Amino acid sequence: MTRTNLLPASRRAFLALLPAALLAAPHWTLAQETPNGMVERLSTDLLNTIKGDAALQRGDLSRLMRLVDSRIMPHVNFTRMTASATGPAWRQASAAQRQQLQQEFKTLLVRTYAGALKQVGDKSIEMRPFRGSAADKEVLVRTLIRGGGEPIQLDYRLERSASGAWRIYDLNVLGVWLVDNYRPQFAQQINKGGIDALIQSLAERNRNNAAR
């Protein structure tokens, strides 16, 4: 008989459930996290990483983009952002077109966010007063990234997901809400040549940005 079998039945049951509980713990923690707490955690982690990397400190845009893509973008609802910026044409787009559109829009957003971080030297985050409540389904979290130059305004609109965790669905970079900013530009391209014209326009913009 093994030593495990010598344990009382209640303790054996607890040990059997422990691995599943440990796996579920991170999801439970995220579901309990406040929206401003999530933004502060992500921002602090981002800025601490930049402080510990000389290339990021120098404003290496490619490295900043990779950092933003890995740390911030997993918490963004890209489908909602892209659909909101695209407008009614989103409903007529095929699955393949939606996928292409989201990928090109994501590249543009990552570069915009990373470009804002590049403008600040020795960075620290200032959380602005939060006016939401625990019962809200959508909230606004406002921050300032402070450094050697002018402070950078980075605000976030967040939604509570079905799991209870918070997800970003719009970003305000330097006073400009990205969905509101891109919606008329997207509409202009769609009116010219449909979703494919918009995808082509975004892809070309991303190629031009990368070549600079």
C-alpha positions in Angstrom: 0.0 0.0 0.0 1.4 3.4 -0.9 1.8 6.2 1.6 -0.9 8.2 -0.3 -3.4 5.5 0.3 -2.6 5.6 4.1 -3.9 9.2 4.2 -7.5 9.9 5.3 -10.0 10.0 2.4 -10.7 13.7 2.8 -7.0 14.6 2.5 -6.6 12.3 -0.5 -9.5 14.1 -2.2 -7.9 17.5 -1.4 -4.6 16.4 -2.9 -6.3 15.1 -6.0 -8.1 18.5 -6.6 -5.0 20.6 -5.8 -3.4 20.6 -9.3 -6.7 21.7 -10.9 -7.0 24.4 -8.3 -3.5 25.7 -8.9 -4.1 25.8 -12.6 -7.3 27.7 -12.1 -5.8 30.2 -9.7 -4.4 32.7 -12.2 -7.8 32.9 -14.0 -9.5 33.5 -10.6 -7.1 36.2 -9.8 -7.6 38.0 -13.1 -11.4 37.8 -12.6 -11.0 39.5 -9.3 -8.7 42.3 -10.5 -10.0 45.8 -10.7 -9.7 47.5 -14.1 -7.4 50.3 -12.8 -5.4 47.6 -11.0 -5.0 45.7 -14.2 -3.8 48.8 -16.2 -1.4 49.8 -13.4 0.0 46.2 -13.3 0.5 46.0 -17.0 2.0 49.5 -17.3 4.4 49.0 -14.3 5.6 45.7 -15.8 6.1 47.4 -19.2 8.0 50.3 -17.8 10.2 48.1 -15.5 11.1 46.0 -18.5 12.1 49.2 -20.4 14.2 50.4 -17.5 16.1 47.1 -17.5 16.9 47.1 -21.2 19.4 49.5 -22.7 18.1 49.2 -26.2 14.6 49.9 -25.0 15.9 52.9 -23.0 17.4 54.3 -26.3 13.9 54.0 -27.9 14.5 51.0 -30.2 11.1 51.0 -31.9 11.3 47.4 -33.1 12.0 46.1 -29.6 9.4 48.4 -28.2 6.8 47.0 -30.6 7.7 43.4 -29.7 7.4 44.3 -26.0 4.0 46.0 -26.4 2.8 43.1 -28.6 3.7 40.6 -25.9 2.7 42.5 -22.8 -0.3 44.7 -23.7 -2.0 43.3 -26.8 -3.0 39.9 -25.3 -5.4 42.0 -23.1 -7.0 43.8 -26.0 -10.3 42.9 -27.6 -9.1 43.3 -31.2 -12.3 42.0 -32.7 -14.4 44.7 -31.0 -11.8 47.4 -31.8 -11.6 46.5 -35.5 -15.3 46.1 -35.9 -16.0 49.5 -34.3 -13.4 51.2 -36.5 -14.7 49.5 -39.6 -18.4 50.2 -39.0 -21.3 48.5 -40.9 -19.0 47.0 -43.5 -17.6 44.7 -40.9 -20.8 42.6 -41.0 -20.4 42.0 -44.8 -16.7 41.0 -44.5 -15.7 37.4 -44.9 -13.9 35.5 -42.2 -10.7 35.8 -44.1 -11.1 39.6 -44.7 -11.8 40.0 -41.0 -8.7 38.2 -40.0 -6.5 40.2 -42.4 -8.1 43.4 -41.3 -7.5 42.6 -37.6 -3.9 41.7 -38.2 -3.1 44.9 -40.2 -5.0 47.1 -37.6 -3.1 45.4 -34.8 0.3 46.2 -36.4 -0.8 49.8 -36.7 -2.0 50.0 -33.1 1.2 48.4 -31.7 3.4 50.9 -33.6 1.2 53.8 -32.4 1.5 52.6 -28.7 5.2 51.9 -29.0 5.8 55.2 -30.7 4.2 57.0 -27.7 6.5 55.2 -25.3 9.5 56.1 -27.4 9.0 59.8 -26.6 9.5 59.4 -22.9 12.9 59.0 -21.2 13.1 57.6 -17.6 9.5 56.6 -17.3 7.0 56.2 -14.5 3.3 55.8 -14.4 0.8 58.1 -12.8 -2.7 56.7 -12.3 -5.4 59.3 -12.7 -8.4 59.3 -10.3 -10.7 56.3 -11.1 -14.4 57.0 -11.1 -15.8 53.6 -12.0 -17.6 51.1 -9.7 -17.4 47.4 -9.1 -20.7 46.9 -10.8 -19.7 48.6 -14.1 -19.4 46.5 -17.3 -17.4 49.2 -19.1 -15.0 51.7 -17.6 -12.4 54.4 -18.4 -9.0 54.2 -16.8 -6.7 57.3 -17.3 -2.9 57.3 -16.9 0.0 59.6 -17.5 3.4 58.2 -18.4 6.0 60.6 -17.0 9.6 60.9 -18.0 12.2 63.4 -19.2 9.9 65.2 -21.5 6.2 66.1 -21.6 4.0 63.5 -19.9 2.3 61.1 -22.3 -1.5 60.6 -22.0 -2.5 56.9 -22.3 -6.1 56.2 -21.4 -8.0 52.9 -21.7 -11.6 51.9 -22.3 -12.2 48.5 -20.8 -15.0 45.9 -20.8 -15.7 43.1 -18.4 -15.4 39.8 -20.3 -17.7 36.8 -19.7 -14.9 35.3 -17.4 -14.9 38.5 -15.3 -11.5 39.6 -16.5 -11.1 43.1 -18.0 -10.2 43.7 -21.7 -9.2 46.9 -23.5 -11.4 47.9 -26.4 -10.1 51.4 -27.1 -6.9 53.4 -26.5 -6.4 57.1 -26.1 -2.8 58.0 -27.2 -1.8 61.6 -26.8 -5.4 62.8 -26.6 -6.7 60.8 -29.6 -9.0 57.8 -29.2 -7.8 55.4 -31.8 -11.2 53.9 -32.8 -12.7 57.4 -33.3 -9.7 58.5 -35.1 -9.5 55.7 -37.6 -13.3 55.2 -38.2 -13.6 58.1 -40.8 -10.3 57.0 -42.5 -11.6 53.4 -42.8 -14.9 54.6 -44.1 -13.2 56.6 -46.9 -11.2 53.6 -48.0 -14.3 51.3 -47.9 -16.3 53.7 -50.0 -13.6 53.7 -52.6 -13.2 49.9 -52.9 -14.7 47.9 -50.1 -13.0 46.0 -47.4 -10.2 44.8 -49.7 -9.3 48.4 -50.4 -9.1 49.1 -46.7 -6.9 46.0 -46.1 -4.6 47.1 -48.9 -4.4 50.6 -47.5 -3.5 49.5 -44.0 -0.9 47.0 -45.3 0.7 49.7 -47.4 0.8 52.1 -44.4 2.4 49.4 -42.3 5.0 48.7 -44.9 5.8 52.4 -45.2 6.1 52.8 -41.5 8.4 49.7 -41.2 10.7 51.1 -43.9 11.2 54.4 -42.2 
